[in-house]
Amino acid sequence: QVQLVESGGGLVQAGGSLRLSCAASGSIGSITAMGWFRQAPGKERELVASITRDGNTHYGVSLKGRVTISRDNAANTITVYLQMNSLKLEDTAVYYCNAASSIYASWGKGTLVTVSS
């Protein structure tokens, strides 16, 4: 079992930057990849970025070029960061952290990012 706690969401003006954090605890040794997804009102959840245990990254289409995912490994915690730049109004959404292993996927509760004009 993996627990995920997201932080860093909030209100930001268009063109601004925001960094989200996701701390994973519990059975972190089983995690093969972690990532960020987002869901805007009335839209499906979509991949923003992911990073594997080996450090390989993959970016979704919507924020590609404006976002960087990184990871910090500690003894009992993995923290994944999502640095978002040049934010647009359409980036407003709930951002969810995800941790995947070979047998399960865990989700955080989400953190709201609101981009204002």
Secondary structure, 3 states (H helix, E strand, C coil): CEEEEEECCEEEECCCCEEEEEEEEECHHHCCEEEEEEECCCCCCEEEEEEECCCCEEECCCCCCCEEEEEEECCCCEEEEEEECCCCHHHCEEEEEEEECCCCEEECCCEEEEEEC
